[in-house]
Amino acid sequence: MTDALLISNAVLWCVVIVLALVVLALARQVGVLHERVSPAGALMPTTGPKVGERTQPAAYRDLSGAEVSVGGPGPDGRATLVLWVSPTCPVCKALVPTALSMAQAERLRLVFASDGDKLEQHRAYVRDLRIDAYPYVVSQALGLSYAVSKLPFAILIGGDGVLKSKGLVNTREHLESLVESMRSGIRSLQEFAGIADRQEEAALKGQPT
C-alpha cells in the first residue's frame, strides 16, 4: 500500500512538472507572437485632405452657440484632436473617456463633432457623457471637408495647422496611434510596420538600412 502511494505521488509530481514546462513553453510562444504582431493603427482612408497637408481654418457653431475654429494653426499653439461621434454609436461612447484622458495627458485641444438635425438628442448625449466643457459641433459640412464616412473617426491637426494623422478609430489603440504618428512623423502605424519590415529584410541580407 505504501509503495503504491509513493508511486502515485511520483507520477503526480511528474505530471505537474510536465504541465509547468508546457505552460512556460506556451508563455514563451505568446511573447514571440506579441513581438511579431504589428501594432494596429487607425485605418486611414485615401479620400479627403492628405496627411502632411496644411489645413484651412473654418468656423463652426457648437451646441452652445459658441464659435469653434477647426483647421489652421491652433489658437494657443496646441494640436487639435477632432473626434466624430454619434448618439447611436456604442463604439463612439466607449472611446470618449479615452479621448478625454489622452487630450489631458498630451495637452491636446479636443473637439467633438457629429451631424444630424436632432439637436436635443445631441444635447442629451453631451450631458450623459459629461463633456459639456468641450466644444461639440453638429455640422455636415465639417464631416464632408475631411471626408468622414464612418464613425468613430478622428483627425489630429498639429499646432502649425498641418494634418498630422487621421483615420477610423474603433479601439483605444487606434486613437492612440494618431498621437504616435504625430510624434514619429510617420503617417500611420501601417507605414511604420512596412519600414520596420524592410529594415529587417535589409539587415538579414547584410545591406545598409
MDTraj code that builds the backbone (N, CA, C; nanometers):
import mdtraj as md
import numpy as np

residues = "MET THR ASP ALA LEU LEU ILE SER ASN ALA VAL LEU TRP CYS VAL VAL ILE VAL LEU ALA LEU VAL VAL LEU ALA LEU ALA ARG GLN VAL GLY VAL LEU HIS GLU ARG VAL SER PRO ALA GLY ALA LEU MET PRO THR THR GLY PRO LYS VAL GLY GLU ARG THR GLN PRO ALA ALA TYR ARG ASP LEU SER GLY ALA GLU VAL SER VAL GLY GLY PRO GLY PRO ASP GLY ARG ALA THR LEU VAL LEU TRP VAL SER PRO THR CYS PRO VAL CYS LYS ALA LEU VAL PRO THR ALA LEU SER MET ALA GLN ALA GLU ARG LEU ARG LEU VAL PHE ALA SER ASP GLY ASP LYS LEU GLU GLN HIS ARG ALA TYR VAL ARG ASP LEU ARG ILE ASP ALA TYR PRO TYR VAL VAL SER GLN ALA LEU GLY LEU SER TYR ALA VAL SER LYS LEU PRO PHE ALA ILE LEU ILE GLY GLY ASP GLY VAL LEU LYS SER LYS GLY LEU VAL ASN THR ARG GLU HIS LEU GLU SER LEU VAL GLU SER MET ARG SER GLY ILE ARG SER LEU GLN GLU PHE ALA GLY ILE ALA ASP ARG GLN GLU GLU ALA ALA LEU LYS GLY GLN PRO THR".split()
xyz = np.array([
    [0.0819, -0.1199, 0.0000],
    [0.0000, 0.0000, 0.0000],
    [0.0858, 0.1255, 0.0000],
    [0.1921, 0.1205, 0.0830],
    [0.2819, 0.2354, 0.0908],
    [0.3536, 0.2556, -0.0424],
    [0.3968, 0.1429, -0.1033],
    [0.4660, 0.1535, -0.2321],
    [0.3743, 0.2131, -0.3390],
    [0.2466, 0.1752, -0.3395],
    [0.1516, 0.2281, -0.4379],
    [0.1315, 0.3785, -0.4193],
    [0.1267, 0.4219, -0.2918],
    [0.1096, 0.5636, -0.2629],
    [0.2308, 0.6448, -0.3093],
    [0.3496, 0.5897, -0.2849],
    [0.4712, 0.6578, -0.3279],
    [0.4771, 0.6682, -0.4803],
    [0.4384, 0.5599, -0.5462],
    [0.4412, 0.5604, -0.6929],
    [0.3415, 0.6626, -0.7488],
    [0.2192, 0.6664, -0.6888],
    [0.1181, 0.7615, -0.7366],
    [0.1631, 0.9054, -0.7139],
    [0.2275, 0.9331, -0.5996],
    [0.2791, 1.0680, -0.5742],
    [0.3883, 1.1057, -0.6737],
    [0.4736, 1.0085, -0.7048],
    [0.5802, 1.0345, -0.8008],
    [0.5231, 1.0651, -0.9394],
    [0.4202, 0.9878, -0.9770],
    [0.3562, 1.0110, -1.1072],
    [0.2918, 1.1490, -1.1115],
    [0.2229, 1.1866, -1.0020],
    [0.1580, 1.3177, -0.9965],
    [0.2597, 1.4307, -1.0077],
    [0.3737, 1.4146, -0.9390],
    [0.4772, 1.5181, -0.9472],
    [0.5338, 1.5274, -1.0891],
    [0.5483, 1.4145, -1.1525],
    [0.5965, 1.4160, -1.2917],
    [0.4977, 1.4893, -1.3827],
    [0.3673, 1.4639, -1.3606],
    [0.2644, 1.5315, -1.4407],
    [0.2682, 1.6821, -1.4155],
    [0.2829, 1.7213, -1.2878],
    [0.2880, 1.8640, -1.2536],
    [0.4074, 1.9316, -1.3205],
    [0.5228, 1.8645, -1.3166],
    [0.6430, 1.9208, -1.3769],
    [0.6273, 1.9347, -1.5279],
    [0.5699, 1.8334, -1.5910],
    [0.5471, 1.8394, -1.7361],
    [0.4521, 1.9533, -1.7708],
    [0.3429, 1.9659, -1.6934],
    [0.2477, 2.0746, -1.7189],
    [0.3127, 2.2110, -1.7008],
    [0.3978, 2.2241, -1.5999],
    [0.4668, 2.3515, -1.5776],
    [0.5571, 2.3855, -1.6959],
    [0.6272, 2.2849, -1.7485],
    [0.7137, 2.3079, -1.8644],
    [0.6311, 2.3468, -1.9873],
    [0.5149, 2.2832, -2.0029],
    [0.4278, 2.3169, -2.1162],
    [0.3778, 2.4610, -2.1053],
    [0.3378, 2.5012, -1.9834],
    [0.2898, 2.6385, -1.9624],
    [0.3998, 2.7397, -1.9933],
    [0.5219, 2.7111, -1.9483],
    [0.6342, 2.8009, -1.9768],
    [0.6605, 2.8112, -2.1264],
    [0.6526, 2.6975, -2.1959],
    [0.6738, 2.6983, -2.3399],
    [0.5664, 2.7796, -2.4113],
    [0.4410, 2.7627, -2.3677],
    [0.3321, 2.8391, -2.4287],
    [0.3455, 2.9883, -2.4007],
    [0.3872, 3.0227, -2.2786],
    [0.4060, 3.1640, -2.2444],
    [0.5146, 3.2268, -2.3316],
    [0.6199, 3.1493, -2.3579],
    [0.7275, 3.1998, -2.4446],
    [0.6765, 3.2221, -2.5865],
    [0.5935, 3.1299, -2.6366],
    [0.5399, 3.1435, -2.7716],
    [0.4469, 3.2641, -2.7819],
    [0.3687, 3.2870, -2.6757],
    [0.2811, 3.4046, -2.6757],
    [0.3646, 3.5323, -2.6824],
    [0.4755, 3.5356, -2.6091],
    [0.5633, 3.6520, -2.6145],
    [0.6222, 3.6729, -2.7522],
    [0.6616, 3.5650, -2.8170],
    [0.7170, 3.5751, -2.9524],
    [0.6124, 3.6272, -3.0499],
    [0.4908, 3.5756, -3.0403],
    [0.3829, 3.6219, -3.1275],
    [0.3516, 3.7688, -3.1033],
    [0.3541, 3.8101, -2.9768],
    [0.3272, 3.9503, -2.9443],
    [0.4299, 4.0425, -3.0082],
    [0.5554, 3.9992, -3.0129],
    [0.6596, 4.0809, -3.0742],
    [0.6439, 4.0871, -3.2256],
    [0.5945, 3.9776, -3.2847],
    [0.5838, 3.9721, -3.4301],
    [0.4616, 4.0451, -3.4838],
    [0.3557, 4.0540, -3.4010],
    [0.2334, 4.1185, -3.4477],
    [0.2531, 4.2690, -3.4506],
    [0.2268, 4.3307, -3.5631],
    [0.2425, 4.4749, -3.5763],
    [0.1333, 4.5465, -3.4987],
    [0.1636, 4.6651, -3.4433],
    [0.0612, 4.7394, -3.3726],
    [-0.0498, 4.7802, -3.4675],
    [-0.1727, 4.7784, -3.4182],
    [-0.2881, 4.8115, -3.5017],
    [-0.3107, 4.9608, -3.4997],
    [-0.2862, 5.0257, -3.6108],
    [-0.3069, 5.1685, -3.6200],
    [-0.4427, 5.2000, -3.6780],
    [-0.4800, 5.3267, -3.6700],
    [-0.6070, 5.3698, -3.7254],
    [-0.6077, 5.3469, -3.8766],
    [-0.7217, 5.3035, -3.9291],
    [-0.7352, 5.2788, -4.0717],
    [-0.7523, 5.4123, -4.1426],
    [-0.6518, 5.4506, -4.2204],
    [-0.6519, 5.5816, -4.2833],
    [-0.7133, 5.5744, -4.4229],
    [-0.8208, 5.6490, -4.4495],
    [-0.8819, 5.6474, -4.5820],
    [-0.7969, 5.7242, -4.6820],
    [-0.8218, 5.7007, -4.8088],
    [-0.7449, 5.7671, -4.9145],
    [-0.8114, 5.8956, -4.9622],
    [-0.9372, 5.9173, -4.9219],
    [-1.0072, 6.0375, -4.9640],
    [-0.9870, 6.1504, -4.8633],
    [-1.0232, 6.2703, -4.9032],
    [-1.0133, 6.3846, -4.8137],
    [-0.8730, 6.4416, -4.8085],
    [-0.8501, 6.5406, -4.7219],
    [-0.7178, 6.6013, -4.7075],
    [-0.6117, 6.4974, -4.6743],
    [-0.4939, 6.5138, -4.7295],
    [-0.3856, 6.4185, -4.7078],
    [-0.3059, 6.4556, -4.5825],
    [-0.2569, 6.3530, -4.5166],
    [-0.1684, 6.3762, -4.4024],
    [-0.0433, 6.4479, -4.4522],
    [-0.0060, 6.5522, -4.3840],
    [0.1079, 6.6335, -4.4257],
    [0.0673, 6.7619, -4.4938],
    [-0.0606, 6.7731, -4.5314],
    [-0.1102, 6.8951, -4.5933],
    [-0.1508, 6.9965, -4.4863],
    [-0.1398, 7.1227, -4.5215],
    [-0.1816, 7.2289, -4.4296],
    [-0.3330, 7.2461, -4.4395],
    [-0.3990, 7.2437, -4.3263],
    [-0.5437, 7.2579, -4.3240],
    [-0.5840, 7.4054, -4.3243],
    [-0.7023, 7.4314, -4.3759],
    [-0.7536, 7.5679, -4.3799],
    [-0.8504, 7.5905, -4.2644],
    [-0.8388, 7.7018, -4.1956],
    [-0.9292, 7.7270, -4.0831],
    [-1.0724, 7.7508, -4.1300],
    [-1.1673, 7.6985, -4.0558],
    [-1.3085, 7.7192, -4.0835],
    [-1.3816, 7.7323, -3.9507],
    [-1.4804, 7.8201, -3.9476],
    [-1.5538, 7.8471, -3.8232],
    [-1.6876, 7.7743, -3.8234],
    [-1.7219, 7.7169, -3.7081],
    [-1.8479, 7.6470, -3.6903],
    [-1.9082, 7.6900, -3.5566],
    [-2.0336, 7.6516, -3.5344],
    [-2.1000, 7.6801, -3.4074],
    [-2.1216, 7.5493, -3.3321],
    [-2.0885, 7.5506, -3.2033],
    [-2.1128, 7.4304, -3.1247],
    [-2.2545, 7.4348, -3.0668],
    [-2.2906, 7.3361, -2.9879],
    [-2.4272, 7.3269, -2.9356],
    [-2.4654, 7.4450, -2.8472],
    [-2.3652, 7.5082, -2.7875],
    [-2.3939, 7.6229, -2.7015],
    [-2.4027, 7.7529, -2.7800],
    [-2.3714, 7.7463, -2.9101],
    [-2.3738, 7.8669, -2.9931],
    [-2.2402, 7.9362, -3.0045],
    [-2.1390, 7.8851, -2.9352],
    [-2.0071, 7.9471, -2.9410],
    [-1.9374, 7.9115, -3.0715],
    [-1.8543, 8.0020, -3.1193],
    [-1.7802, 7.9786, -3.2436],
    [-1.6595, 7.8887, -3.2164],
    [-1.6441, 7.7889, -3.3008],
    [-1.5338, 7.6936, -3.2875],
    [-1.4576, 7.6900, -3.4201],
    [-1.3285, 7.7107, -3.4145],
    [-1.2453, 7.7065, -3.5338],
    [-1.1778, 7.5700, -3.5450],
    [-1.1899, 7.5094, -3.6627],
    [-1.1245, 7.3819, -3.6895],
    [-1.0384, 7.3998, -3.8142],
    [-0.9111, 7.3624, -3.8031],
    [-0.8184, 7.3799, -3.9134],
    [-0.7300, 7.5005, -3.8916],
    [-0.6178, 7.5028, -3.9613],
    [-0.5225, 7.6117, -3.9442],
    [-0.4447, 7.5979, -3.8147],
    [-0.3537, 7.6890, -3.7891],
    [-0.2750, 7.6841, -3.6652],
    [-0.3642, 7.6899, -3.5424],
    [-0.3252, 7.6159, -3.4381],
    [-0.4025, 7.6156, -3.3149],
    [-0.4022, 7.7529, -3.2510],
    [-0.5147, 7.7948, -3.1942],
    [-0.5224, 7.9283, -3.1344],
    [-0.4238, 7.9499, -3.0198],
    [-0.3862, 7.8423, -2.9527],
    [-0.2908, 7.8547, -2.8428],
    [-0.1646, 7.7709, -2.8681],
    [-0.1447, 7.7324, -2.9948],
    [-0.0259, 7.6554, -3.0298],
    [-0.0374, 7.5067, -3.0049],
    [-0.1501, 7.4617, -2.9497],
    [-0.1672, 7.3196, -2.9223],
    [-0.2224, 7.2465, -3.0445],
    [-0.1971, 7.1160, -3.0499],
    [-0.2560, 7.0327, -3.1539],
    [-0.4045, 7.0133, -3.1222],
    [-0.4839, 6.9946, -3.2270],
    [-0.6279, 6.9781, -3.2119],
    [-0.6700, 6.8380, -3.2522],
    [-0.7379, 6.7696, -3.1623],
    [-0.7946, 6.6387, -3.1907],
    [-0.9446, 6.6550, -3.2116],
    [-0.9920, 6.6162, -3.3296],
    [-1.1354, 6.6208, -3.3586],
    [-1.1853, 6.4769, -3.3661],
    [-1.2824, 6.4443, -3.2835],
    [-1.3375, 6.3081, -3.2788],
    [-1.4843, 6.3127, -3.3193],
    [-1.5172, 6.2443, -3.4285],
    [-1.6553, 6.2358, -3.4738],
    [-1.7261, 6.1222, -3.4015],
    [-1.8373, 6.1549, -3.3374],
    [-1.9135, 6.0578, -3.2607],
    [-2.0610, 6.0692, -3.2989],
    [-2.1416, 5.9799, -3.2436],
    [-2.2853, 5.9819, -3.2686],
    [-2.3577, 5.9218, -3.1489],
    [-2.4737, 5.9763, -3.1127],
    [-2.5514, 5.9192, -3.0017],
    [-2.5950, 5.7752, -3.0261],
    [-2.5955, 5.7313, -3.1509],
    [-2.6385, 5.5952, -3.1830],
    [-2.5216, 5.5003, -3.2059],
    [-2.3999, 5.5438, -3.1714],
    [-2.2798, 5.4636, -3.1961],
    [-2.2212, 5.4156, -3.0625],
    [-2.2388, 5.2874, -3.0265],
    [-2.1849, 5.2376, -2.8989],
    [-2.0321, 5.2467, -2.8899],
    [-1.9641, 5.2226, -3.0015],
    [-1.8174, 5.2286, -3.0003],
    [-1.7706, 5.3709, -2.9717],
    [-1.8423, 5.4688, -3.0283],
    [-1.8074, 5.6091, -3.0048],
    [-1.8136, 5.6419, -2.8553],
    [-1.9208, 5.5960, -2.7917],
    [-1.9389, 5.6237, -2.6490],
    [-1.8261, 5.5639, -2.5670],
    [-1.7819, 5.4446, -2.6053],
    [-1.6735, 5.3788, -2.5323],
    [-1.5403, 5.4502, -2.5502],
    [-1.5231, 5.5217, -2.6622],
    [-1.3961, 5.5892, -2.6900],
    [-1.3847, 5.7268, -2.6257],
    [-1.4978, 5.7849, -2.5868],
    [-1.4947, 5.9204, -2.5325],
    [-1.4040, 5.9324, -2.4097],
    [-1.4125, 5.8422, -2.3100],
    [-1.3200, 5.8540, -2.1960],
    [-1.1735, 5.8481, -2.2371],
    [-1.1420, 5.7664, -2.3371],
    [-1.0043, 5.7596, -2.3862],
    [-0.9618, 5.8920, -2.4459],
    [-1.0487, 5.9517, -2.5246],
    [-1.0171, 6.0814, -2.5853],
    [-0.9958, 6.1877, -2.4786],
    [-1.0778, 6.1854, -2.3745],
    [-1.0645, 6.2838, -2.2668],
    [-0.9309, 6.2695, -2.1944],
    [-0.8960, 6.1455, -2.1581],
    [-0.7709, 6.1239, -2.0856],
    [-0.6496, 6.1533, -2.1742],
    [-0.6588, 6.1180, -2.3028],
    [-0.5476, 6.1427, -2.3940],
    [-0.5286, 6.2920, -2.4175],
    [-0.6384, 6.3654, -2.4305],
    [-0.6284, 6.5093, -2.4505],
    [-0.5632, 6.5769, -2.3310],
    [-0.5966, 6.5294, -2.2126],
    [-0.5376, 6.5873, -2.0917],
    [-0.3899, 6.5520, -2.0809],
    [-0.3564, 6.4266, -2.1069],
    [-0.2170, 6.3832, -2.0934],
    [-0.1265, 6.4472, -2.1981],
    [-0.1792, 6.4641, -2.3199],
    [-0.0982, 6.5160, -2.4301],
    [-0.1176, 6.6661, -2.4528],
    [-0.1989, 6.7283, -2.3697],
    [-0.2303, 6.8720, -2.3818],
    [-0.2860, 6.9044, -2.5208],
    [-0.3843, 6.8256, -2.5623],
    [-0.4492, 6.8455, -2.6912],
    [-0.5753, 6.9294, -2.6747],
    [-0.6049, 7.0062, -2.7761],
    [-0.7337, 7.0763, -2.7825],
    [-0.8337, 6.9775, -2.8414],
    [-0.9354, 6.9425, -2.7648],
    [-1.0287, 6.8373, -2.8044],
    [-1.1607, 6.8968, -2.8514],
    [-1.2033, 6.8549, -2.9699],
    [-1.3317, 6.8982, -3.0256],
    [-1.4104, 6.7736, -3.0665],
    [-1.5356, 6.7655, -3.0236],
    [-1.6236, 6.6569, -3.0668],
    [-1.7077, 6.7066, -3.1841],
    [-1.7350, 6.6163, -3.2775],
    [-1.8117, 6.6539, -3.3955],
    [-1.9133, 6.5462, -3.4282],
    [-2.0224, 6.5873, -3.4932],
    [-2.1259, 6.4944, -3.5361],
    [-2.2104, 6.5650, -3.6417],
    [-2.3185, 6.5002, -3.6858],
    [-2.4115, 6.5660, -3.7771],
    [-2.5530, 6.5175, -3.7479],
    [-2.6483, 6.5679, -3.8216],
    [-2.7886, 6.5351, -3.7949],
    [-2.8640, 6.6572, -3.7474],
    [-2.9957, 6.6473, -3.7469],
    [-3.0790, 6.7617, -3.7090],
    [-3.1486, 6.7445, -3.5743],
    [-3.1222, 6.6349, -3.5035],
    [-3.1830, 6.6120, -3.3724],
    [-3.0931, 6.6702, -3.2637],
    [-3.0964, 6.8025, -3.2517],
    [-3.0054, 6.8698, -3.1591],
    [-3.0316, 6.8319, -3.0138],
    [-3.1578, 6.8101, -2.9774],
    [-3.1871, 6.7720, -2.8395],
    [-3.1256, 6.6371, -2.8046],
    [-3.1228, 6.5474, -2.9025],
    [-3.0592, 6.4172, -2.8805],
    [-2.9106, 6.4344, -2.8560],
    [-2.8478, 6.5254, -2.9307],
    [-2.7052, 6.5515, -2.9117],
    [-2.6801, 6.6171, -2.7754],
    [-2.7686, 6.7079, -2.7354],
    [-2.7512, 6.7729, -2.6053],
    [-2.7627, 6.6715, -2.4910],
    [-2.8590, 6.5799, -2.5041],
    [-2.8723, 6.4751, -2.4025],
    [-2.7489, 6.3847, -2.4009],
    [-2.6937, 6.3596, -2.5179],
    [-2.5728, 6.2771, -2.5319],
    [-2.4546, 6.3440, -2.4624],
    [-2.4423, 6.4739, -2.4819],
    [-2.3342, 6.5501, -2.4178],
    [-2.3488, 6.5465, -2.2663],
    [-2.4710, 6.5631, -2.2189],
    [-2.4934, 6.5594, -2.0736],
    [-2.4636, 6.4210, -2.0176],
    [-2.5040, 6.3179, -2.0897],
    [-2.4833, 6.1808, -2.0443],
    [-2.3345, 6.1479, -2.0334],
    [-2.2552, 6.1965, -2.1294],
    [-2.1113, 6.1695, -2.1291],
    [-2.0311, 6.2710, -2.0473],
    [-2.0999, 6.3750, -2.0013],
    [-2.0351, 6.4800, -1.9200],
    [-1.9192, 6.5452, -1.9947],
    [-1.9462, 6.5840, -2.1166],
    [-1.8437, 6.6511, -2.1979],
    [-1.8875, 6.7939, -2.2304],
    [-1.9652, 6.8536, -2.1388],
    [-2.0146, 6.9895, -2.1588],
    [-1.9020, 7.0911, -2.1724],
    [-1.7864, 7.0615, -2.1127],
    [-1.6761, 7.1573, -2.1144],
    [-1.6026, 7.1607, -2.2481],
    [-1.6363, 7.0702, -2.3387],
    [-1.5664, 7.0625, -2.4671],
    [-1.6596, 7.1025, -2.5816],
    [-1.6053, 7.1664, -2.6851],
    [-1.6890, 7.2015, -2.7999],
    [-1.7475, 7.0765, -2.8649],
    [-1.8754, 7.0843, -2.9004],
    [-1.9448, 6.9743, -2.9677],
    [-2.0134, 7.0349, -3.0890],
    [-1.9559, 7.0104, -3.2058],
    [-2.0027, 7.0731, -3.3292],
    [-2.0904, 6.9746, -3.4058],
    [-2.2122, 7.0154, -3.4361],
    [-2.3017, 6.9356, -3.5198],
    [-2.3048, 7.0023, -3.6576],
    [-2.2292, 6.9456, -3.7501],
    [-2.2151, 7.0082, -3.8820],
    [-2.1833, 6.9034, -3.9873],
    [-2.2680, 6.8955, -4.0883],
    [-2.2402, 6.8061, -4.2006],
    [-2.1232, 6.8572, -4.2825],
    [-2.1109, 6.9898, -4.2910],
    [-2.0028, 7.0495, -4.3705],
    [-1.8660, 7.0125, -4.3153],
    [-1.8534, 7.0077, -4.1823],
    [-1.7254, 6.9716, -4.1211],
    [-1.6876, 6.8287, -4.1569],
    [-1.7840, 6.7381, -4.1493],
    [-1.7562, 6.5989, -4.1847],
    [-1.7191, 6.5839, -4.3307],
    [-1.7885, 6.6567, -4.4192],
    [-1.7588, 6.6485, -4.5627],
    [-1.6204, 6.7037, -4.5940],
    [-1.5786, 6.8065, -4.5224],
    [-1.4486, 6.8676, -4.5512],
    [-1.3320, 6.7735, -4.5224],
    [-1.3540, 6.6749, -4.4341],
    [-1.2489, 6.5779, -4.4033],
    [-1.2880, 6.4365, -4.4484],
    [-1.3883, 6.4287, -4.5364],
    [-1.4305, 6.3021, -4.5980],
    [-1.4614, 6.1957, -4.4938],
    [-1.5368, 6.2317, -4.3922],
    [-1.5766, 6.1373, -4.2877],
    [-1.6971, 6.0580, -4.3381],
    [-1.6808, 5.9270, -4.3498],
    [-1.7891, 5.8425, -4.3998],
    [-1.8362, 5.7408, -4.2969],
    [-1.7491, 5.7040, -4.2036],
    [-1.7842, 5.6072, -4.0999],
    [-1.7369, 5.6578, -3.9652],
    [-1.8054, 5.6131, -3.8612],
    [-1.7711, 5.6540, -3.7252],
    [-1.7323, 5.5316, -3.6427],
    [-1.6505, 5.5550, -3.5385],
    [-1.5878, 5.6806, -3.4987],
    [-1.4671, 5.7144, -3.5862],
    [-1.4498, 5.8418, -3.6120],
    [-1.3424, 5.8903, -3.6982],
    [-1.2732, 6.0043, -3.6253],
    [-1.1427, 6.0173, -3.6457],
    [-1.0687, 6.1231, -3.5768],
    [-0.9595, 6.1795, -3.6661],
    [-0.9301, 6.3052, -3.6464],
    [-0.8158, 6.3692, -3.7120],
    [-0.7335, 6.4398, -3.6050],
    [-0.6054, 6.4547, -3.6317],
    [-0.5166, 6.5263, -3.5403],
    [-0.4433, 6.6324, -3.6207],
    [-0.4716, 6.7577, -3.5890],
    [-0.4099, 6.8720, -3.6572],
    [-0.3051, 6.9312, -3.5651],
    [-0.1819, 6.9437, -3.6151],
    [-0.0746, 6.9981, -3.5344],
    [-0.0953, 7.1448, -3.5031],
    [-0.0203, 7.1940, -3.4073],
    [-0.0300, 7.3347, -3.3716],
    [0.0057, 7.4272, -3.4854],
    [0.0771, 7.3738, -3.5861],
    [0.1138, 7.4529, -3.7029],
    [0.0078, 7.4487, -3.8126],
    [-0.1017, 7.3769, -3.7887],
    [-0.2091, 7.3698, -3.8867],
    [-0.1963, 7.2566, -3.9858],
    [-0.0928, 7.1752, -3.9738],
    [-0.0709, 7.0635, -4.0653],
    [-0.1466, 6.9399, -4.0144],
    [-0.2123, 6.8704, -4.1059],
    [-0.2826, 6.7471, -4.0695],
    [-0.1792, 6.6388, -4.0400],
    [-0.1704, 6.5968, -3.9152],
    [-0.0676, 6.5021, -3.8725],
    [-0.1110, 6.3567, -3.8901],
    [-0.2380, 6.3271, -3.8672],
    [-0.2870, 6.1902, -3.8782],
    [-0.4393, 6.1923, -3.8821],
    [-0.4963, 6.0822, -3.9317],
    [-0.6415, 6.0709, -3.9383],
    [-0.6776, 5.9244, -3.9556],
    [-0.8048, 5.8905, -3.9351],
    [-0.8465, 5.7534, -3.9615],
    [-0.9642, 5.7083, -3.8767],
    [-1.0144, 5.5911, -3.9109],
    [-1.1178, 5.5263, -3.8311],
    [-1.0553, 5.4778, -3.7006],
    [-1.1216, 5.5023, -3.5909],
    [-1.0653, 5.4676, -3.4598],
    [-1.1669, 5.3835, -3.3828],
    [-1.1598, 5.2531, -3.4001],
    [-1.2541, 5.1626, -3.3341],
    [-1.2088, 5.1185, -3.1954],
    [-1.0819, 5.1411, -3.1630],
    [-1.0288, 5.0982, -3.0340],
    [-0.9413, 5.2071, -2.9739],
    [-0.9062, 5.1870, -2.8480],
    [-0.8156, 5.2799, -2.7800],
    [-0.6810, 5.2863, -2.8531],
    [-0.6338, 5.1689, -2.8990],
    [-0.5052, 5.1648, -2.9688],
    [-0.5097, 5.2458, -3.0975],
    [-0.6227, 5.2404, -3.1678],
    [-0.6362, 5.3198, -3.2897],
    [-0.6240, 5.4689, -3.2593],
    [-0.6924, 5.5117, -3.1546],
    [-0.6902, 5.6536, -3.1188],
    [-0.5507, 5.6972, -3.0760],
    [-0.4848, 5.6143, -2.9964],
    [-0.3504, 5.6483, -2.9501],
    [-0.2499, 5.6489, -3.0650],
    [-0.2783, 5.5697, -3.1702],
    [-0.1857, 5.5647, -3.2837],
    [-0.1777, 5.6984, -3.3566],
    [-0.2818, 5.7814, -3.3471],
    [-0.2786, 5.9133, -3.4103],
    [-0.1697, 6.0006, -3.3478],
    [-0.1600, 5.9940, -3.2154],
    [-0.0561, 6.0708, -3.1459],
    [0.0821, 6.0140, -3.1771],
    [0.0921, 5.8809, -3.1820],
    [0.2204, 5.8190, -3.2142],
    [0.2655, 5.8573, -3.3549],
    [0.1717, 5.8672, -3.4480],
    [0.2056, 5.9082, -3.5839],
    [0.2579, 6.0506, -3.5853],
    [0.1967, 6.1385, -3.5063],
    [0.2433, 6.2773, -3.4999],
    [0.3826, 6.2851, -3.4402],
    [0.4081, 6.2053, -3.3377],
    [0.5396, 6.2082, -3.2736],
    [0.6500, 6.1577, -3.3661],
    [0.6206, 6.0491, -3.4366],
    [0.7228, 5.9845, -3.5195],
    [0.7393, 6.0490, -3.6558],
    [0.6367, 6.1241, -3.6986],
    [0.6424, 6.1828, -3.8322],
    [0.6031, 6.0844, -3.9407],
    [0.5642, 5.9638, -3.9016],
    [0.5193, 5.8615, -3.9967],
    [0.3677, 5.8675, -4.0027],
    [0.3120, 5.8660, -4.1223],
    [0.1701, 5.8922, -4.1412],
    [0.0797, 5.7921, -4.0718],
    [0.1208, 5.6674, -4.0630],
    [0.0378, 5.5659, -3.9995],
    [0.1269, 5.4559, -3.9454],
    [0.0735, 5.3770, -3.8510],
    [0.1498, 5.2652, -3.7971],
    [0.1656, 5.1546, -3.8998],
    [0.0749, 5.1482, -3.9981],
    [0.0916, 5.0522, -4.1064],
    [0.2167, 5.0855, -4.1868],
    [0.2378, 5.2140, -4.2107],
    [0.3580, 5.2567, -4.2820],
    [0.4826, 5.2286, -4.1981],
    [0.4713, 5.2510, -4.0674],
    [0.5827, 5.2217, -3.9772],
    [0.6185, 5.0740, -3.9819],
    [0.5141, 4.9879, -3.9822],
    [0.5386, 4.8436, -3.9871],
    [0.6078, 4.8056, -4.1171],
    [0.5703, 4.8700, -4.2278],
    [0.6350, 4.8422, -4.3556],
    [0.7815, 4.8814, -4.3549],
    [0.8115, 4.9972, -4.2944],
    [0.9513, 5.0412, -4.2840],
    [1.0315, 4.9439, -4.1990],
    [0.9721, 4.9007, -4.0872],
    [1.0417, 4.8063, -3.9990],
    [1.0684, 4.6740, -4.0699],
    [0.9725, 4.6275, -4.1496],
    [0.9913, 4.5020, -4.2231],
    [1.1032, 4.5150, -4.3250],
    [1.1082, 4.6277, -4.3940],
    [1.2143, 4.6485, -4.4939],
    [1.3513, 4.6574, -4.4281],
    [1.3577, 4.7218, -4.3116],
    [1.4849, 4.7307, -4.2400],
    [1.5301, 4.5931, -4.1927],
    [1.4348, 4.5116, -4.1484],
    [1.4686, 4.3764, -4.1032],
    [1.5191, 4.2918, -4.2196],
    [1.4543, 4.3039, -4.3362],
    [1.4985, 4.2291, -4.4539],
    [1.6378, 4.2728, -4.4973],
    [1.6612, 4.4051, -4.4914],
    [1.7924, 4.4554, -4.5307],
    [1.9005, 4.4079, -4.4335],
    [1.8668, 4.4027, -4.3044],
    [1.9636, 4.3555, -4.2050],
    [1.9980, 4.2089, -4.2273],
    [1.8966, 4.1295, -4.2631],
    [1.9211, 3.9876, -4.2866],
    [2.0080, 3.9658, -4.4103],
    [1.9944, 4.0564, -4.5082],
    [2.0751, 4.0454, -4.6296],
    [2.2109, 4.1136, -4.6174],
    [2.2328, 4.1783, -4.5016],
    [2.3598, 4.2466, -4.4803],
    [2.3717, 4.3784, -4.5525],
    [2.2564, 4.4363, -4.5909],
    [2.2575, 4.5621, -4.6624],
    [2.2403, 4.6764, -4.5624],
    [2.2938, 4.7965, -4.5947],
    [2.2757, 4.9102, -4.5064],
    [2.1310, 4.9555, -4.5084],
    [2.0751, 4.9971, -4.3939],
    [1.9348, 5.0423, -4.3856],
    [1.9259, 5.1911, -4.4053],
])
top = md.Topology()
chain = top.add_chain()
for i, resn in enumerate(residues, 1):
    res = top.add_residue(resn, chain, resSeq=i)
    for name in ("N", "CA", "C"):
        top.add_atom(name, md.element.get_by_symbol(name[0]), res)
traj = md.Trajectory(xyz[None], top)
